[in-house]
Amino acid sequence: MRMLKPALAVLAVAIMAAPALAQVPRATNGKPDLSGVWTNASLTPLTRALANKTLVVNEEDAKRIASGYAMAGVTEEGFKGATYSDPNKGAPPKGGKDFGVQAYDSFWMDPGARLAVVKGEFRTSYVVDPPSGQLPFVDPAGQAKKRIENRERYETGNAAYEGPEAPTLQERCIIFSSRTGPGMTSALYNNNALFVQTSDYLMILAEQAHDARIVPIFDSAEKARASHKPAALQPWFGDPVGWWEGDTFVMETTNVKPAQGETHTFPLSLKGVVTERFTRTSDKDILYEFIVTDPEYYTQAWKAETSFYPSPGALYEYACHEGNYGMHGILAGAREKERREAAKAGKKTAKGGQ
């Protein structure tokens, strides 16, 4: 009997572990099934706030950090006290800071209510390498300036808007690359995606704005990489190819259109390569990792991690410009500004001629 005890112990452990293994649904080819509607909504940003010194925090600190985001108006909770604009009050003060205008009320907000939980840990940033949680920019000052300019444009609408091509890709409702990728990050709302997996393809459809990535699956990384399209082809969301490494689905994307790379959550050039990894660890979790290599923008490859969780229900249609008067108003306002500036210049010229 003594000799049987070790074997019985091993058997007992295997029996106890069996339910956990069974929690990962399998496709007909035996691979983990990634299919379903998922969300990566969380309050965790791509890069770590300087006030947060560590990547992992305990539950108490995670609640405190989430509460701070709410107080700053970043969450739905933070918008509940917002009031509607007074139509009789007139225009807000000129300038790009603290002018008291908000784009949305709480009805539209759905960024998540907590920090991302990854591998059972509360995380303060997507970025895990470098350990600082910051992007290793070649030109950090230049990137900081771009972020400030983009933020000011977003908040004020103060831009030339020469024609319908002048607004950003998001303003024109062409793509919303932060949610779709490559490198999928969460945003203010609509952080849902439909995954459809077959033996030959993985399709990822982002709810906003019904953008799809269709990834062919190959037998190996070598065959996949050899199947990338010519560099002259630069589609939205790049050129993805995929393969399985054990139970992890890996996809590599190259040739991201430069216009998309400039407006993504993080910049990408044509030299950029994004490698994404999806590991279904249970019936309620997909570990999502991506590595970005781009010598034009970064001094080293950097890595990010987050999780996808099941999203109840199906995707909704995201209607962006349908019935929207925004573009007409933007361009009409820009033309009116030009007329006023021309009239002002004409008056100055007339005075100078006297």
Order of alpha helices (4+ residues) and beta strands (2+ residues): alpha-beta-beta-alpha-alpha-beta-beta-beta-alpha-alpha-beta-beta-beta-alpha-beta-beta-alpha-beta-beta-beta-alpha
